[in-house]
């Protein structure tokens, strides 16, 4: 699952919906509304792409450095500083890839100093939410935001205290509940080895 596939976004579907609705509600011209003079002069439906010049696709992220068990994942840009985030692939006790964690710094001034996206399998019980605990301490529970064909996503905000706990901790436990077995939990170890160096090397991501 660590090489995520692209999926059709909900925004694209919603953007196309008005155009489809416009086509469905087209009426026949009346005497007061003359029809188009010739084929090919009918206005194009709104919301349809007219294409663009062929060129390179947006560059995929790459691993710029590794700090302990964390990778510094960066996104190439034409100008300015590359946005970089922390990344770790979480495995179960037999070594199977289960979840992905990406953590990024946020602009100062807000309650959250960092954000994270946690990607989990589709067969996760979403109502049970996701729990993160550091070194066996009391955990925090976070809701899931949405799902796509490749998994479900929790979009998380971390406070300064949360980040401080990660920096001084040895490991965190990410707990999920599988939908086929709601009476059980899946506990994934998220190593904190190298977290401090990786977090300090990451950049502030505005969007």
N, C-alpha and C positions, 0 to 999 in steps of 0.2 A: 504493500500500500504506500510505501514511501515515495514512489514516483507517481504523484497524483495526476489523474487525467483531467483535461478540460471538460467542463459541462456547460450546457445551455443555461444562461442565467435567467432568473425570474424577471429581471429588468428588461431583457430582450423580448421576452414573451409579452410583457405588459406594454412595451413600446409598439409592438406590432398589432396589438389588439384593436386600437382605434382605427387603423387602416382596414382591418378585416371587417369591423363593424360598419365603416363607411361604405364598403363594397356591398354589404348585405342590405343596407338601407337605401341604395340608389333607386330612384323612381324614374318612370318613363317620362319624357318631356311632354309638356302640354303645349297648347297653341301659343301660350304666352312665353314658353321656354323653348326656343328652337334647339333642335338637336345639333350635335357637333357637325361641322360642315363636311368633314372627310375623316376617314379612318386614320388614326395616328395623331389626331389633334386633341383627343380626350386627355384632360389633365391626369397626371400620374397620381395614384393614391398616396396620401401622406404616410410617412413612416417607412417607406421602402428605401433600401440602400441603393445608391447609384454607383457604388463601387469607388475605388480609389486606386491610385497608381501603385503598381506592384513594387514591393520593396521588402527589406528584411523584417521579419517578425520581431516583437519585443524579445530581448535576450532573456534566457532562463537564468535563474539564480545559480550561483556557484559558491563553493566553499573556499573562503578566503584564508581561514586559519582554523585551527582546532585548539581548544583550551580544555584539557582534561576530557571529560565525556561530552562536552558541548562543541558544536560546530558553529563558526561564525559564517552565516549564509548571507551573501551580498547580491544585490541586483544591479547589473551594469546600467549606467546612464550616459548620455552623450555629454552632458555638462554637469558640473557641480559634484558634490560628495555622494558617493554610492550609499544608498540605504542598506544597513546591515542589521540582521537580527540573529538571535540565538536559536539553535535548532537541536533537537534530540529525538531520536526514534526510540520508542519504548517497546520492550519485548516482554513476553510472559516468561514463566519459569522454564519453558522448554526452548526458548529462543525464537519464538514466532513473533513477527512484527505485528503489533496490535494498535498502537496509537502514535501520533506525532505531536510534538509540542514546539511551537515557535513563539519566542518572547521578544518583544521590541520595546524600546524606550519611547516615552511620550513627552511632549512639550511640558515644561514646568508650568505650575499654576493650577493644576487640577488635583483632585483627590487621588487619582490614579497616576503613579509615576511610570508605570509600565503596563503594557497590554500583552495578551497572549491569545493564540488560537490553538485549541486542542482538538485534534481530529481523531475520531473513534469509529469503530465499525458500525455499519448500518443496523445490525441486530443488537443495539444497545437500548436498554429501557430508558427512554428520555425523561420520563416523569420522575425517575429516581435521581436524576441529575448526576453531577460529577463532583467528587470530593478530592481535595488535595490537603495532605497533612505532612508536616516536616518533622523528621526524626521521631515519629510515634506520638507527636503532640496532637492537640485538638485540631481537627481539620476544618476547612471551609468548604461549603457546598456552592456549586455554580450551575446555572441552568444551561441547557443547550439552546443555540440560536436558530439553527436551520440544518437541513440535510440536503445532500446532493447524491448523484448516483455512486459516488466513491466513498461516502461516509457522512457522519454527522459532526457538527462543529459547535464547540463552546467558545464564546468570545469573552475573555476574562480581563478584568482590571485588577492590577496589583498595587497596593499602597506602599509607601516607603517602608512600613513595618514588615510587610510581606517580603519585599526584596531583601531587607536586612536579615530576615530569618533564612532565606535561601542562601545568602552569602556566608552565614556562620554555620549552616547545617551540613550534614553529610549526605543525606538523601531525603527525598520526598516520596510519598506514596500517593499515586493517582488511582482512585477506586471507581470502578464502573459496575453497573448491574446488567447482566445479559438478559435480553427480553425473553429468550426461550427458558430461562431458569431464574425467575425474579426473586427466588429465595436464596440466591447465591451472589457472591461478589467476585470481581476480578481485580486484584491488587497489582498494580504495575509500579515497579521501582523507577523513579526519576532521579538519577544520580546528580548530585550537586557538586561533584568534583570539577573544578575549573569554572564554576559559575561566576564567581567574582570577576575573574579576568575577562571572561567572555562578555559579561554584561557591560563592563567598563569599556570594552572595545567596540561595542555596538553603537549605532547612531540613533539619534532622535528621528522617528518616523512621523511625519505630519499627518499623513492620510492612511 
